[in-house]
Amino acid sequence: MEKLKDLELEVALPGFWDDLERAQKTTKEKGLLEKRVKEWDDSRKELEEISLLVDMADEESDAELEKEAIDRFAKLEKYLENLRLKTLLCGEYDANNAILSIHPGAGGTEAKDWAEMLLRMYLRWAEQNGYKATILDLQSGAEAGIDSADVIIEGDNAYGFLQNERGVHRLVRISPFNAQGKRQTSFASVDVTPEIDGDIEVEINPEDLRIDTYRSSGAGGQHVNKTDSAVRITHLPTGIVVSCQNERSQIQNKAFAMKVLYAKLFALAKQEHKDKISDLKGNFSQIAWGSQIRSYVFQPYTMVKDHRTGAEVGNVEAVMNGNLDAFIWASLGDDKKD
């Protein structure tokens, strides 16, 4: 509250908007804090209303009111747990939107199917947690699954919650593509980067880019499918490739693809401890296989285990339907597990 009061005073000072960049950062921070305060205030009011419902149900012996109170309290409990987790997110870009890139590993159709399963898992997670998920680019496999997918998940702290999903995900199951019904191990990689705000300067040499256009195969109506509106950009020094086919025009797709490229290169530069994008060399386009962060076992038993934190969940179906709470809690350094 004290921080919010300080920001309110700063915004009211004469000449506040003289430094536009600083003013924008300040107003953004103020807006986030105001949202936090409102969330806690709304929670307090909801708890008070539930308490009244409980009293009414007790006085009138009303089973319907009792059920309503129980249902609302369960929803409030989950909402408060989400707010508590947000207090653990204090990284520089934790509050930003997240850009997810999913690629199958070696293994042909089996791995491509696994990559598509992961895509569905993250889309379900986003939906359940009130985030907006937009598929920027989706390349379907020849027989089944996907060759690649790029998704932006928009909402408060999307990157903070998803950042530790980056890595190789391993699947063990009876293959639906094997006539002999043998158990199969497949791999897919997930890369997560924060969407970078417009005030971050990232210098990219235009000569380091190869820009290709192609016909979109995704949603968007007849216009998208009849023109070469999709854009693929390759950063030659690093081998990083980004694509976008979600927008209706080539110009819009190129602009969004460049935004994704900025984010990936900026995050990579920080990871590699480089001061400039131009210092990045080598192929960073894939995560190394064999260093899986999590295993999903469907047969001969069911279990999902994170190899970094030790978090385990026996209900594989729930996890594949987007319930990643146990892993997110553990990745944030919290000891609460399902």
C-alpha positions as a Markdown table, in Angstrom:
| # | Residue | x | y | z |
|---|---|---|---|---|
| 1 | Met | 0.0 | 0.0 | 0.0 |
| 2 | Glu | 2.9 | 2.4 | 0.8 |
| 3 | Lys | 4.4 | 1.8 | -2.6 |
| 4 | Leu | 1.1 | 2.5 | -4.3 |
| 5 | Lys | 0.7 | 5.8 | -2.3 |
| 6 | Asp | 4.2 | 6.8 | -3.3 |
| 7 | Leu | 3.4 | 6.2 | -7.0 |
| 8 | Glu | 0.2 | 8.1 | -6.8 |
| 9 | Leu | 2.1 | 11.1 | -5.4 |
| 10 | Glu | 4.7 | 10.8 | -8.1 |
| 11 | Val | 2.1 | 10.7 | -10.9 |
| 12 | Ala | 0.5 | 13.9 | -9.5 |
| 13 | Leu | 3.8 | 15.9 | -9.5 |
| 14 | Pro | 4.1 | 18.7 | -12.1 |
| 15 | Gly | 6.2 | 17.7 | -15.1 |
| 16 | Phe | 5.6 | 14.0 | -14.5 |
| 17 | Trp | 5.0 | 13.4 | -18.3 |
| 18 | Asp | 8.1 | 15.3 | -19.4 |
| 19 | Asp | 10.0 | 12.1 | -19.3 |
| 20 | Leu | 7.6 | 9.9 | -21.3 |
| 21 | Glu | 9.6 | 6.6 | -20.9 |
| 22 | Arg | 9.8 | 6.9 | -17.1 |
| 23 | Ala | 6.1 | 8.0 | -16.9 |
| 24 | Gln | 5.0 | 5.0 | -18.9 |
| 25 | Lys | 6.9 | 2.6 | -16.6 |
| 26 | Thr | 5.6 | 4.3 | -13.5 |
| 27 | Thr | 1.9 | 4.3 | -14.6 |
| 28 | Lys | 2.3 | 0.6 | -15.6 |
| 29 | Glu | 3.7 | -0.3 | -12.2 |
| 30 | Lys | 0.9 | 1.8 | -10.5 |
| 31 | Gly | -1.7 | 0.0 | -12.6 |
| 32 | Leu | -0.4 | -3.5 | -11.5 |
| 33 | Leu | -0.4 | -2.5 | -7.8 |
| 34 | Glu | -3.9 | -1.1 | -8.1 |
| 35 | Lys | -5.0 | -4.4 | -9.6 |
| 36 | Arg | -3.4 | -6.3 | -6.7 |
| 37 | Val | -5.2 | -4.2 | -4.1 |
| 38 | Lys | -8.5 | -4.7 | -5.9 |
| 39 | Glu | -8.0 | -8.4 | -6.0 |
| 40 | Trp | -7.5 | -8.6 | -2.3 |
| 41 | Asp | -10.3 | -6.2 | -1.6 |
| 42 | Asp | -12.7 | -8.3 | -3.8 |
| 43 | Ser | -11.5 | -11.4 | -2.0 |
| 44 | Arg | -12.3 | -9.9 | 1.4 |
| 45 | Lys | -15.8 | -8.8 | 0.2 |
| 46 | Glu | -16.4 | -12.3 | -1.2 |
| 47 | Leu | -15.4 | -13.9 | 2.1 |
| 48 | Glu | -17.8 | -11.6 | 4.0 |
| 49 | Glu | -20.7 | -12.6 | 1.6 |
| 50 | Ile | -19.9 | -16.3 | 2.1 |
| 51 | Ser | -19.9 | -15.8 | 5.8 |
| 52 | Leu | -23.4 | -14.3 | 5.6 |
| 53 | Leu | -24.5 | -17.2 | 3.4 |
| 54 | Val | -23.3 | -19.7 | 6.1 |
| 55 | Asp | -25.2 | -17.8 | 8.8 |
| 56 | Met | -28.4 | -17.8 | 6.7 |
| 57 | Ala | -28.0 | -21.5 | 5.8 |
| 58 | Asp | -27.6 | -22.3 | 9.5 |
| 59 | Glu | -30.5 | -20.3 | 10.7 |
| 60 | Glu | -32.9 | -21.5 | 8.0 |
| 61 | Ser | -31.5 | -25.1 | 7.7 |
| 62 | Asp | -31.3 | -24.4 | 3.9 |
| 63 | Ala | -29.4 | -27.1 | 2.1 |
| 64 | Glu | -29.2 | -25.0 | -1.2 |
| 65 | Leu | -27.7 | -22.0 | 0.6 |
| 66 | Glu | -25.2 | -24.3 | 2.3 |
| 67 | Lys | -24.1 | -25.8 | -1.0 |
| 68 | Glu | -23.8 | -22.4 | -2.6 |
| 69 | Ala | -21.6 | -21.3 | 0.3 |
| 70 | Ile | -19.4 | -24.4 | 0.0 |
| 71 | Asp | -19.0 | -23.9 | -3.8 |
| 72 | Arg | -18.2 | -20.3 | -3.5 |
| 73 | Phe | -15.7 | -20.9 | -0.7 |
| 74 | Ala | -13.9 | -23.6 | -2.8 |
| 75 | Lys | -13.6 | -21.1 | -5.7 |
| 76 | Leu | -12.3 | -18.4 | -3.4 |
| 77 | Glu | -9.8 | -20.7 | -1.9 |
| 78 | Lys | -8.3 | -21.5 | -5.3 |
| 79 | Tyr | -8.4 | -17.8 | -6.2 |
| 80 | Leu | -6.5 | -16.8 | -3.0 |
| 81 | Glu | -3.9 | -19.6 | -3.6 |
| 82 | Asn | -3.3 | -18.0 | -7.0 |
| 83 | Leu | -2.9 | -14.6 | -5.4 |
| 84 | Arg | -0.5 | -16.0 | -2.9 |
| 85 | Leu | 1.6 | -17.6 | -5.7 |
| 86 | Lys | 1.8 | -14.2 | -7.4 |
| 87 | Thr | 3.7 | -12.8 | -4.3 |
| 88 | Leu | 6.5 | -15.3 | -5.1 |
| 89 | Leu | 7.0 | -13.7 | -8.6 |
| 90 | Cys | 9.5 | -10.9 | -8.3 |
| 91 | Gly | 11.7 | -11.4 | -11.4 |
| 92 | Glu | 12.3 | -8.6 | -13.8 |
| 93 | Tyr | 10.0 | -10.0 | -16.5 |
| 94 | Asp | 7.7 | -12.3 | -14.4 |
| 95 | Ala | 4.7 | -10.0 | -15.0 |
| 96 | Asn | 5.0 | -10.2 | -18.8 |
| 97 | Asn | 3.2 | -12.2 | -21.3 |
| 98 | Ala | 4.8 | -15.6 | -22.3 |
| 99 | Ile | 5.8 | -16.9 | -25.7 |
| 100 | Leu | 5.8 | -20.7 | -25.9 |
| 101 | Ser | 7.5 | -22.6 | -28.7 |
| 102 | Ile | 7.0 | -26.4 | -28.9 |
| 103 | His | 9.0 | -28.8 | -31.1 |
| 104 | Pro | 9.0 | -32.6 | -31.3 |
| 105 | Gly | 12.2 | -34.5 | -30.8 |
| 106 | Ala | 13.5 | -37.5 | -32.7 |
| 107 | Gly | 10.9 | -40.2 | -33.1 |
| 108 | Gly | 8.8 | -39.2 | -36.1 |
| 109 | Thr | 5.0 | -39.4 | -35.8 |
| 110 | Glu | 5.1 | -40.5 | -32.1 |
| 111 | Ala | 7.1 | -37.4 | -31.1 |
| 112 | Lys | 4.9 | -35.1 | -33.2 |
| 113 | Asp | 1.8 | -36.4 | -31.5 |
| 114 | Trp | 3.4 | -35.8 | -28.1 |
| 115 | Ala | 4.2 | -32.2 | -29.1 |
| 116 | Glu | 0.6 | -31.7 | -30.0 |
| 117 | Met | -0.5 | -33.2 | -26.6 |
| 118 | Leu | 1.8 | -30.7 | -24.9 |
| 119 | Leu | 0.3 | -27.8 | -26.9 |
| 120 | Arg | -3.2 | -28.8 | -25.8 |
| 121 | Met | -2.0 | -29.1 | -22.2 |
| 122 | Tyr | -0.7 | -25.5 | -22.2 |
| 123 | Leu | -3.8 | -24.2 | -24.0 |
| 124 | Arg | -6.0 | -25.8 | -21.3 |
| 125 | Trp | -3.9 | -24.4 | -18.5 |
| 126 | Ala | -4.2 | -20.9 | -20.0 |
| 127 | Glu | -8.0 | -21.3 | -20.4 |
| 128 | Gln | -8.4 | -22.5 | -16.8 |
| 129 | Asn | -6.4 | -19.7 | -15.4 |
| 130 | Gly | -8.1 | -16.9 | -17.3 |
| 131 | Tyr | -5.2 | -16.2 | -19.8 |
| 132 | Lys | -5.7 | -15.4 | -23.5 |
| 133 | Ala | -3.8 | -17.9 | -25.7 |
| 134 | Thr | -3.2 | -17.1 | -29.4 |
| 135 | Ile | -1.5 | -19.6 | -31.7 |
| 136 | Leu | 0.9 | -17.5 | -33.8 |
| 137 | Asp | 2.2 | -20.3 | -36.0 |
| 138 | Leu | 1.2 | -24.0 | -36.2 |
| 139 | Gln | 2.9 | -26.5 | -38.6 |
| 140 | Ser | 1.0 | -29.8 | -38.7 |
| 141 | Gly | 2.8 | -33.2 | -39.0 |
| 142 | Ala | 2.4 | -35.2 | -42.2 |
| 143 | Glu | 0.5 | -38.0 | -40.6 |
| 144 | Ala | -0.4 | -36.7 | -37.1 |
| 145 | Gly | 0.7 | -34.3 | -34.5 |
| 146 | Ile | 2.6 | -31.1 | -35.1 |
| 147 | Asp | 6.1 | -30.1 | -36.5 |
| 148 | Ser | 6.1 | -26.9 | -34.4 |
| 149 | Ala | 3.9 | -24.4 | -32.6 |
| 150 | Asp | 4.4 | -20.9 | -31.4 |
| 151 | Val | 1.8 | -19.5 | -28.9 |
| 152 | Ile | 1.6 | -16.2 | -27.0 |
| 153 | Ile | -0.1 | -16.4 | -23.6 |
| 154 | Glu | -1.3 | -13.0 | -22.5 |
| 155 | Gly | -2.1 | -12.0 | -18.9 |
| 156 | Asp | -0.6 | -10.9 | -15.6 |
| 157 | Asn | 2.4 | -13.0 | -14.6 |
| 158 | Ala | 2.1 | -15.5 | -17.5 |
| 159 | Tyr | 5.8 | -15.6 | -18.0 |
| 160 | Gly | 6.4 | -15.9 | -14.2 |
| 161 | Phe | 4.2 | -19.0 | -13.9 |
| 162 | Leu | 5.5 | -20.7 | -17.1 |
| 163 | Gln | 9.2 | -19.8 | -17.2 |
| 164 | Asn | 10.2 | -23.1 | -15.6 |
| 165 | Glu | 8.4 | -25.1 | -18.2 |
| 166 | Arg | 11.3 | -24.5 | -20.5 |
| 167 | Gly | 13.1 | -27.8 | -21.3 |
| 168 | Val | 12.7 | -31.3 | -22.7 |
| 169 | His | 9.5 | -33.2 | -21.8 |
| 170 | Arg | 9.6 | -37.0 | -21.9 |
| 171 | Leu | 6.6 | -39.3 | -22.6 |
| 172 | Val | 6.4 | -43.0 | -21.9 |
| 173 | Arg | 3.3 | -44.8 | -23.2 |
| 174 | Ile | 2.0 | -47.7 | -25.3 |
| 175 | Ser | 2.3 | -46.2 | -28.8 |
| 176 | Pro | -1.0 | -45.8 | -30.7 |
| 177 | Phe | 1.1 | -45.8 | -33.9 |
| 178 | Asn | 2.7 | -49.2 | -33.3 |
| 179 | Ala | 0.7 | -52.2 | -34.4 |
| 180 | Gln | 2.5 | -54.4 | -32.0 |
| 181 | Gly | 1.5 | -52.2 | -29.0 |
| 182 | Lys | 5.0 | -51.7 | -27.7 |
| 183 | Arg | 5.9 | -49.2 | -25.1 |
| 184 | Gln | 7.4 | -46.0 | -26.7 |
| 185 | Thr | 9.5 | -43.1 | -25.3 |
| 186 | Ser | 9.1 | -39.8 | -27.0 |
| 187 | Phe | 10.6 | -36.3 | -26.4 |
| 188 | Ala | 9.5 | -32.8 | -27.2 |
| 189 | Ser | 11.0 | -29.4 | -26.3 |
| 190 | Val | 9.3 | -26.4 | -24.8 |
| 191 | Asp | 10.9 | -23.0 | -25.0 |
| 192 | Val | 9.5 | -20.1 | -22.9 |
| 193 | Thr | 10.5 | -16.4 | -23.3 |
| 194 | Pro | 8.9 | -13.2 | -22.0 |
| 195 | Glu | 7.2 | -10.8 | -24.4 |
| 196 | Ile | 9.5 | -7.8 | -24.2 |
| 197 | Asp | 7.9 | -4.3 | -23.7 |
| 198 | Gly | 8.4 | -1.8 | -26.5 |
| 199 | Asp | 10.7 | 0.4 | -24.5 |
| 200 | Ile | 13.4 | -2.3 | -24.5 |
| 201 | Glu | 16.0 | -1.6 | -27.2 |
| 202 | Val | 17.2 | -4.7 | -29.2 |
| 203 | Glu | 19.5 | -4.0 | -32.1 |
| 204 | Ile | 19.3 | -6.5 | -34.9 |
| 205 | Asn | 21.3 | -6.2 | -38.1 |
| 206 | Pro | 18.9 | -6.5 | -41.1 |
| 207 | Glu | 21.6 | -8.4 | -43.0 |
| 208 | Asp | 21.5 | -11.1 | -40.3 |
| 209 | Leu | 17.9 | -11.9 | -41.3 |
| 210 | Arg | 16.4 | -14.2 | -43.9 |
| 211 | Ile | 12.7 | -13.5 | -44.4 |
| 212 | Asp | 10.5 | -16.0 | -46.2 |
| 213 | Thr | 6.8 | -15.8 | -47.0 |
| 214 | Tyr | 4.4 | -18.7 | -47.5 |
| 215 | Arg | 0.7 | -19.5 | -47.7 |
| 216 | Ser | -0.8 | -19.8 | -44.3 |
| 217 | Ser | -2.4 | -23.2 | -43.4 |
| 218 | Gly | -4.1 | -21.9 | -40.2 |
| 219 | Ala | -7.3 | -20.2 | -39.3 |
| 220 | Gly | -8.2 | -16.8 | -40.7 |
| 221 | Gly | -10.6 | -17.2 | -43.5 |
| 222 | Gln | -10.3 | -17.2 | -47.3 |
| 223 | His | -7.9 | -14.2 | -47.4 |
| 224 | Val | -5.3 | -15.9 | -45.2 |
| 225 | Asn | -5.4 | -19.2 | -47.2 |
| 226 | Lys | -5.2 | -17.6 | -50.7 |
| 227 | Thr | -2.2 | -15.3 | -50.2 |
| 228 | Asp | 1.4 | -15.7 | -49.0 |
| 229 | Ser | 0.6 | -13.8 | -45.8 |
| 230 | Ala | 2.5 | -16.0 | -43.4 |
| 231 | Val | 6.1 | -14.9 | -42.5 |
| 232 | Arg | 9.1 | -16.9 | -41.4 |
| 233 | Ile | 12.2 | -15.0 | -40.2 |
| 234 | Thr | 15.6 | -16.7 | -39.6 |
| 235 | His | 18.3 | -15.1 | -37.6 |
| 236 | Leu | 21.3 | -16.4 | -39.4 |
| 237 | Pro | 24.0 | -16.0 | -36.7 |
| 238 | Thr | 22.1 | -18.1 | -34.1 |
| 239 | Gly | 19.8 | -20.2 | -36.3 |
| 240 | Ile | 16.7 | -19.0 | -34.4 |
| 241 | Val | 13.6 | -19.2 | -36.6 |
| 242 | Val | 10.3 | -17.5 | -35.8 |
| 243 | Ser | 7.0 | -17.6 | -37.8 |
| 244 | Cys | 3.6 | -16.0 | -37.7 |
| 245 | Gln | 0.5 | -16.7 | -39.7 |
| 246 | Asn | -2.1 | -15.6 | -37.3 |
| 247 | Glu | -2.7 | -12.1 | -38.6 |
| 248 | Arg | -4.5 | -11.3 | -41.9 |
| 249 | Ser | -1.8 | -9.4 | -43.7 |
| 250 | Gln | 1.9 | -10.1 | -44.4 |
| 251 | Ile | 2.9 | -6.8 | -42.8 |
| 252 | Gln | 1.1 | -7.7 | -39.6 |
| 253 | Asn | 2.6 | -11.1 | -39.5 |
| 254 | Lys | 6.1 | -9.8 | -40.1 |
| 255 | Ala | 5.7 | -7.2 | -37.3 |
| 256 | Phe | 4.6 | -9.8 | -34.8 |
| 257 | Ala | 7.3 | -12.3 | -35.9 |
| 258 | Met | 9.9 | -9.6 | -35.4 |
| 259 | Lys | 8.4 | -8.9 | -31.9 |
| 260 | Val | 8.8 | -12.6 | -31.1 |
| 261 | Leu | 12.4 | -12.6 | -32.5 |
| 262 | Tyr | 13.3 | -9.6 | -30.3 |
| 263 | Ala | 12.0 | -11.4 | -27.2 |
| 264 | Lys | 13.9 | -14.6 | -28.0 |
| 265 | Leu | 17.2 | -12.9 | -28.8 |
| 266 | Phe | 17.0 | -10.6 | -25.8 |
| 267 | Ala | 16.3 | -13.5 | -23.5 |
| 268 | Leu | 19.1 | -15.5 | -25.1 |
| 269 | Ala | 21.6 | -12.6 | -24.7 |
| 270 | Lys | 20.8 | -12.4 | -21.0 |
| 271 | Gln | 21.1 | -16.2 | -20.7 |
| 272 | Glu | 24.5 | -16.2 | -22.5 |
| 273 | His | 25.6 | -13.1 | -20.6 |
| 274 | Lys | 26.1 | -11.1 | -23.8 |
| 275 | Asp | 25.8 | -7.3 | -23.8 |
| 276 | Lys | 24.9 | -7.2 | -27.5 |
| 277 | Ile | 22.7 | -9.3 | -29.8 |
| 278 | Ser | 25.5 | -9.2 | -32.4 |
| 279 | Asp | 27.7 | -11.2 | -29.9 |
| 280 | Leu | 25.4 | -14.2 | -30.2 |
| 281 | Lys | 26.8 | -16.9 | -32.5 |
| 282 | Gly | 26.0 | -20.6 | -33.0 |
| 283 | Asn | 22.8 | -22.6 | -33.3 |
| 284 | Phe | 20.6 | -22.1 | -30.3 |
| 285 | Ser | 17.4 | -23.2 | -32.1 |
| 286 | Gln | 16.9 | -26.4 | -30.1 |
| 287 | Ile | 17.3 | -27.6 | -26.5 |
| 288 | Ala | 19.6 | -30.6 | -26.1 |
| 289 | Trp | 17.9 | -34.0 | -25.9 |
| 290 | Gly | 18.7 | -36.2 | -22.9 |
| 291 | Ser | 18.2 | -33.4 | -20.4 |
| 292 | Gln | 14.5 | -33.9 | -19.8 |
| 293 | Ile | 13.0 | -31.8 | -17.0 |
| 294 | Arg | 9.8 | -33.8 | -16.6 |
| 295 | Ser | 8.6 | -37.3 | -17.4 |
| 296 | Tyr | 5.0 | -38.3 | -18.2 |
| 297 | Val | 4.4 | -42.0 | -17.7 |
| 298 | Phe | 1.1 | -43.5 | -19.1 |
| 299 | Gln | 2.1 | -47.2 | -18.9 |
| 300 | Pro | 2.8 | -49.5 | -17.0 |
| 301 | Tyr | 1.7 | -47.0 | -14.3 |
| 302 | Thr | 0.6 | -43.4 | -14.3 |
| 303 | Met | 2.8 | -40.6 | -13.0 |
| 304 | Val | 4.2 | -37.2 | -13.9 |
| 305 | Lys | 7.4 | -36.4 | -12.2 |
| 306 | Asp | 9.5 | -33.2 | -12.4 |
| 307 | His | 13.2 | -34.2 | -12.2 |
| 308 | Arg | 14.4 | -30.8 | -10.9 |
| 309 | Thr | 12.0 | -30.3 | -8.0 |
| 310 | Gly | 10.9 | -33.9 | -7.3 |
| 311 | Ala | 7.2 | -32.9 | -7.6 |
| 312 | Glu | 5.0 | -35.9 | -8.5 |
| 313 | Val | 1.4 | -36.3 | -9.6 |
| 314 | Gly | -0.3 | -39.6 | -10.1 |
| 315 | Asn | -3.2 | -38.3 | -12.1 |
| 316 | Val | -1.7 | -38.0 | -15.6 |
| 317 | Glu | -5.1 | -37.2 | -17.2 |
| 318 | Ala | -5.5 | -34.1 | -14.9 |
| 319 | Val | -2.0 | -32.9 | -15.8 |
| 320 | Met | -2.6 | -33.3 | -19.5 |
| 321 | Asn | -5.9 | -31.3 | -19.1 |
| 322 | Gly | -3.9 | -28.3 | -17.8 |
| 323 | Asn | -3.5 | -28.9 | -14.0 |
| 324 | Leu | 0.1 | -27.8 | -13.6 |
| 325 | Asp | -0.3 | -26.4 | -10.1 |
| 326 | Ala | 1.9 | -28.9 | -8.3 |
| 327 | Phe | 4.8 | -28.2 | -10.7 |
| 328 | Ile | 4.3 | -24.4 | -10.7 |
| 329 | Trp | 4.2 | -24.4 | -6.9 |
| 330 | Ala | 7.4 | -26.4 | -6.7 |
| 331 | Ser | 9.2 | -24.4 | -9.3 |
| 332 | Leu | 8.5 | -21.2 | -7.4 |
| 333 | Gly | 10.1 | -22.7 | -4.3 |
| 334 | Asp | 6.9 | -23.5 | -2.5 |
| 335 | Asp | 6.6 | -26.9 | -0.7 |
| 336 | Lys | 2.9 | -27.3 | -1.4 |
| 337 | Lys | 2.0 | -30.3 | -3.6 |
| 338 | Asp | -1.1 | -32.1 | -4.7 |
